[in-house]
């Protein structure tokens, strides 16, 4: 890929999507910025000669295909796909209803699959491209109140790792970004849906946890503008990393998970390696 790239970003109307679009444009790239309401995306970003704003609900494959076709018709190629659109269904698993869990998976897992399915034929034709999936530290380590969210992000991680080896022969790379807590709109009422308290056994923890999550909104330590600039820098490398820990807290999560897995591998090593057929 040349130094100038055509980016295709989902969820570009707010939060990290806005910052990523601005950072890519500032670095001289072209951006196709998409969102469920293209007018809101355009309003958030303003006018720019290298910017195209398009409507895209990532849960709809037909909209993904239409947006990709419009992007290629306008700019001729797509070099970087950023699957960024997201929301958060927060709550204890038993209090999240099945529809909420499915909705979480639709947006965070099947959404990126839809957009990637629409983009890959173009990237294969180019024999070049970068698939960049915005994951989360919740895709590395699960946590209370995050069962649906972590299920979707763990799925995103496994799918991306598996897809990577399938598309690498075509010159297409993948990159996972796992941000920690950043001051975006994820924890606002527009993006977070809390499960309705319904089980007395969870009542005290449910209220305390939802209050804590809500109280964090707007106070997270991470600066999304700096994360966006870091991502643009990494995309420009000849070999982008397969994973990037976004923030000091994310580095800690990576290290904790790695140490935990090693400890678990050692804990019952003799039993683990004793399970082969006796030949």
C-alpha positions as CSV (number, residue, x, y, z in Angstrom):
1,X,0.0,0.0,0.0
2,X,1.2,3.5,-0.7
3,X,1.6,6.1,2.0
4,X,-1.8,7.6,1.1
5,X,-4.6,5.3,2.0
6,X,-8.4,5.1,1.7
7,X,-9.9,4.4,5.1
8,X,-13.4,3.0,5.7
9,X,-14.5,3.6,9.3
10,X,-17.8,2.4,10.9
11,X,-19.3,4.2,13.9
12,X,-17.7,7.4,12.7
13,X,-20.3,9.8,14.1
14,X,-19.0,10.0,17.7
15,X,-16.3,8.9,20.1
16,X,-13.2,7.1,18.8
17,X,-14.7,7.0,15.3
18,X,-14.7,10.8,15.1
19,X,-11.2,11.0,16.4
20,X,-9.9,8.3,14.0
21,X,-11.5,10.1,11.1
22,X,-10.0,13.4,12.0
23,X,-6.5,11.9,12.7
24,X,-6.5,10.0,9.3
25,X,-7.6,13.1,7.4
26,X,-4.9,15.2,9.2
27,X,-2.3,12.7,8.2
28,X,-3.3,13.1,4.5
29,X,-5.5,10.1,4.0
30,X,-9.0,9.8,2.5
31,X,-11.8,8.6,4.8
32,X,-15.2,7.0,4.1
33,X,-16.9,7.7,7.4
34,X,-20.1,5.7,8.1
35,X,-22.8,5.6,10.7
36,X,-26.5,4.7,11.1
37,X,-27.3,8.4,10.4
38,X,-25.0,9.9,7.8
39,X,-26.2,13.4,8.5
40,X,-25.1,13.1,12.1
41,X,-21.7,11.8,10.9
42,X,-21.3,14.7,8.6
43,X,-22.3,17.1,11.3
44,X,-19.8,15.7,13.7
45,X,-17.0,15.8,11.2
46,X,-17.6,18.9,9.1
47,X,-16.7,19.2,5.4
48,X,-13.4,18.0,4.0
49,X,-12.4,17.3,0.4
50,X,-11.1,13.8,1.3
51,X,-14.2,12.8,3.3
52,X,-17.2,10.9,2.2
53,X,-20.0,10.3,4.7
54,X,-22.3,7.3,4.2
55,X,-25.2,5.6,5.9
56,X,-24.4,2.2,7.3
57,X,-26.1,0.1,10.0
58,X,-23.5,-2.6,10.5
59,X,-26.1,-5.2,11.4
60,X,-27.4,-5.0,7.8
61,X,-25.3,-6.8,5.2
62,X,-27.1,-5.0,2.3
63,X,-26.2,-1.6,3.7
64,X,-22.6,-2.7,4.1
65,X,-22.5,-3.9,0.5
66,X,-24.0,-0.6,-0.7
67,X,-21.7,1.6,1.3
68,X,-18.6,-0.4,0.1
69,X,-19.8,-0.1,-3.5
70,X,-20.3,3.7,-3.1
71,X,-16.8,4.0,-1.5
72,X,-15.1,2.1,-4.3
73,X,-17.0,4.0,-7.0
74,X,-15.8,7.3,-5.5
75,X,-12.2,6.4,-4.5
76,X,-11.4,3.3,-6.5
77,X,-10.1,1.2,-3.5
78,X,-10.3,0.6,0.2
79,X,-7.0,0.1,2.0
80,X,-8.0,0.2,5.7
81,X,-11.2,-1.1,7.1
82,X,-11.8,0.0,10.7
83,X,-14.7,-1.9,12.4
84,X,-15.3,0.5,15.2
85,X,-19.1,0.7,15.7
86,X,-20.2,-0.4,19.1
87,X,-22.6,-0.3,22.0
88,X,-22.8,-1.9,25.5
89,X,-25.4,-4.1,27.1
90,X,-24.4,-4.1,30.7
91,X,-25.7,-6.3,33.4
92,X,-25.6,-9.7,35.1
93,X,-26.1,-12.5,32.6
94,X,-29.3,-13.8,34.3
95,X,-30.8,-10.3,34.1
96,X,-29.9,-9.6,30.5
97,X,-32.7,-11.0,28.4
98,X,-31.9,-13.2,25.3
99,X,-32.8,-10.4,22.9
100,X,-30.3,-8.0,24.5
101,X,-27.5,-10.7,24.3
102,X,-28.3,-11.3,20.7
103,X,-28.4,-7.6,20.0
104,X,-25.0,-7.2,21.5
105,X,-23.6,-10.0,19.3
106,X,-25.3,-8.5,16.3
107,X,-23.5,-5.2,16.7
108,X,-20.1,-6.2,18.0
109,X,-19.5,-9.5,16.2
110,X,-21.8,-10.0,13.3
111,X,-21.6,-6.3,12.4
112,X,-17.9,-6.5,11.7
113,X,-18.4,-9.7,9.9
114,X,-21.0,-8.1,7.6
115,X,-18.7,-5.1,6.8
116,X,-15.7,-7.3,6.3
117,X,-17.6,-9.7,4.1
118,X,-18.5,-6.7,1.9
119,X,-14.9,-5.3,1.8
120,X,-12.8,-8.4,1.3
121,X,-13.5,-8.9,-2.4
122,X,-12.1,-5.4,-3.0
123,X,-9.0,-6.1,-0.9
124,X,-8.4,-9.5,-2.5
125,X,-8.6,-7.8,-5.9
126,X,-6.0,-5.2,-4.8
127,X,-3.9,-8.0,-3.1
128,X,-3.5,-5.5,-0.3
129,X,-5.4,-4.1,2.7
130,X,-5.6,-3.9,6.4
131,X,-8.6,-5.2,8.5
132,X,-8.5,-3.3,11.8
133,X,-11.0,-4.4,14.4
134,X,-11.6,-2.3,17.5
135,X,-11.9,-4.9,20.3
136,X,-11.5,-4.2,24.0
137,X,-9.7,-5.4,27.1
138,X,-13.0,-7.3,27.6
139,X,-11.9,-9.4,24.7
140,X,-8.9,-10.5,26.6
141,X,-10.3,-10.9,30.1
142,X,-14.0,-11.2,31.1
143,X,-15.5,-9.3,34.0
144,X,-18.7,-8.8,36.0
145,X,-21.5,-7.0,34.2
146,X,-19.8,-7.7,30.9
147,X,-20.9,-11.2,30.0
148,X,-22.7,-10.2,26.7
149,X,-20.1,-7.6,25.8
150,X,-17.1,-9.9,26.6
151,X,-18.8,-12.8,24.7
152,X,-19.0,-10.6,21.6
153,X,-15.4,-9.2,22.0
154,X,-13.9,-12.7,22.6
155,X,-15.7,-13.8,19.5
156,X,-14.3,-10.9,17.6
157,X,-10.8,-11.9,18.7
158,X,-11.1,-15.5,17.7
159,X,-12.7,-14.7,14.4
160,X,-10.0,-12.1,13.6
161,X,-7.1,-14.5,14.5
162,X,-8.6,-17.3,12.4
163,X,-9.4,-15.0,9.4
164,X,-5.9,-13.6,9.5
165,X,-4.3,-16.8,8.2
166,X,-7.0,-17.2,5.6
167,X,-6.4,-13.8,4.0
168,X,-2.7,-13.3,4.6
169,X,-1.8,-15.0,1.2
170,X,-3.7,-12.1,-0.5
171,X,-1.6,-9.5,1.1
172,X,-4.3,-8.5,3.6
173,X,-3.2,-8.0,7.2
174,X,-5.3,-7.9,10.4
175,X,-4.9,-5.8,13.5
176,X,-6.8,-5.9,16.8
177,X,-6.9,-2.9,19.1
178,X,-7.8,-3.5,22.7
179,X,-8.5,-0.2,24.4
180,X,-8.9,0.1,28.1
181,X,-11.0,2.9,29.5
182,X,-11.2,5.9,27.2
183,X,-13.3,9.0,27.5
184,X,-15.7,8.2,24.7
185,X,-19.5,8.1,24.6
186,X,-19.6,4.3,25.3
187,X,-20.9,4.7,28.8
188,X,-23.5,7.4,28.0
189,X,-27.2,6.6,27.8
190,X,-27.0,6.7,24.0
191,X,-24.6,3.7,24.0
192,X,-25.1,1.8,27.2
193,X,-28.2,-0.2,28.0
194,X,-28.4,-1.6,31.6
195,X,-30.3,-4.8,32.3
196,X,-33.5,-4.3,34.3
197,X,-33.0,-5.5,37.8
198,X,-35.2,-8.5,38.2
199,X,-33.5,-11.0,40.6
200,X,-33.3,-10.1,44.3
201,X,-30.1,-12.1,44.7
202,X,-28.3,-9.6,42.5
203,X,-30.1,-6.5,43.6
204,X,-27.4,-4.9,45.8
205,X,-24.5,-5.6,43.4
206,X,-26.6,-4.6,40.4
207,X,-27.3,-1.1,41.7
208,X,-23.8,-0.6,43.0
209,X,-22.3,-1.7,39.7
210,X,-24.6,0.2,37.4
211,X,-24.0,3.3,39.5
212,X,-20.2,2.8,39.3
213,X,-20.3,2.3,35.5
214,X,-22.5,5.4,35.0
215,X,-20.3,7.4,37.3
216,X,-17.2,6.6,35.2
217,X,-18.8,8.2,32.1
218,X,-16.7,11.3,31.1
219,X,-14.1,10.5,33.7
220,X,-12.2,7.7,32.0
221,X,-8.4,8.2,31.9
222,X,-7.7,7.5,28.3
223,X,-7.6,10.2,25.6
224,X,-9.4,9.0,22.4
225,X,-7.6,11.6,20.3
226,X,-4.2,10.1,21.4
227,X,-5.4,6.6,20.7
228,X,-6.6,7.6,17.2
229,X,-3.2,9.2,16.5
230,X,-1.4,6.0,17.8
231,X,-3.6,3.9,15.5
232,X,-2.8,6.1,12.4
233,X,0.9,5.7,13.3
234,X,0.7,1.9,13.5
235,X,-1.3,1.6,10.3
236,X,1.5,3.4,8.6
237,X,4.1,0.8,9.6
238,X,5.3,-1.7,7.0
239,X,4.2,-4.5,9.3
240,X,1.4,-3.3,11.7
241,X,1.1,-5.3,15.0
242,X,-1.5,-8.1,15.1
243,X,-2.5,-6.7,18.5
244,X,-2.2,-3.3,20.2
245,X,-2.9,-2.6,23.9
246,X,-4.6,0.7,24.1
247,X,-3.6,2.4,27.3
248,X,-1.6,1.6,30.4
249,X,-4.6,-0.3,31.9
250,X,-4.7,-2.4,28.7
251,X,-1.0,-3.3,29.1
252,X,-1.8,-4.5,32.6
253,X,-4.6,-6.6,31.3
254,X,-2.4,-8.2,28.7
255,X,0.3,-9.0,31.2
256,X,-2.2,-10.4,33.8
257,X,-3.8,-12.6,31.2
258,X,-0.5,-13.9,30.0
259,X,0.8,-14.7,33.5
260,X,-2.5,-16.3,34.4
261,X,-2.4,-18.6,31.4
262,X,1.1,-19.7,32.1
263,X,0.3,-20.4,35.7
264,X,-2.7,-22.5,34.6
265,X,-0.6,-24.4,32.0
266,X,1.8,-25.3,34.8
267,X,-0.7,-26.0,37.6
268,X,-1.7,-29.5,36.3
269,X,1.0,-30.0,33.7
270,X,1.6,-33.7,34.5
271,X,-2.1,-34.5,34.2
272,X,-2.5,-32.4,31.0
273,X,0.3,-34.2,29.2
274,X,-0.8,-37.7,30.3
275,X,-3.9,-37.9,28.2
276,X,-2.5,-39.4,25.0
277,X,-3.3,-43.0,23.8
278,X,-0.9,-45.6,25.2
279,X,0.6,-47.0,22.0
